[in-house]
């Protein structure tokens, strides 16, 4: 048992959070108990099979009609029960450690989508392929999803939680070891599943502060914010260059002035006046009218670009940023 515990340093991924080693030790405890029980059962089974095998001329003892042995039955009920309760209590303690959210924890909002993660910090910093957490401070991950189910897994923290649309699942962790670790999506979510890999950096507090500063958007105008947003969410399908369609959807360059043809045969002349309505329809209800030559593949951004705002009004500021940017995508006069 002790040798197993010592060996786990190389058997398991690095442990970079409080409680991570305890999770390893619990795993080895369960494996150890299971292993000992397996060997004992096998030895006894072969022993009895040989000892009580049928031999010619020796009468069978089956007719002795043994019904039960109270002492033996109490023992084989209570001893495993005690061992199971140790496993349960140990696992429950580790689980509750991640479910108990300290009030001073750094909150990171995580959104999974096909096929990337978005990490948002209270400071305004964001990360997609990379995130950082400060060493020695409790961090809580609020995890949700935009489209289908994903699952966020940090092996070095021994922490994993499902990302489910319209739902927040949280866990808290206190990183202890500075380093670079892996983060994965562990719910098969389609062709880009494997590209949802992220780099998790545990940094000393001062370096973490610097990382955060470097990842805060400096975009000051709606146009610049819209450009950042389009680059993050749209350009994997659409292009923003003149005369060049995207890999999956039409080009977003020069929308104003374009005569759009749709698969239902209708057309729309896009102007400065109807641009907002058209972009709103195309992002919130993308299946309503589909540009001729393309498929109905786009996901709705309902609840993302337009969401409930203060005082019961809607907040469409992110959509307006995008419209401002798209308005600027046209030949200079
Ligand atoms: Cu997201 Cu797999």
Boltz pocket constraint, residues with backbone or C-beta under 6 A from the ligand:
constraints:
  - pocket:
      binder: B
      contacts: [[A, 112], [A, 113], [A, 115], [A, 149], [A, 150], [A, 151], [A, 185], [A, 186], [A, 187], [A, 188], [A, 189], [A, 190], [A, 192], [A, 193], [A, 194], [A, 196]]
      max_distance: 6.0
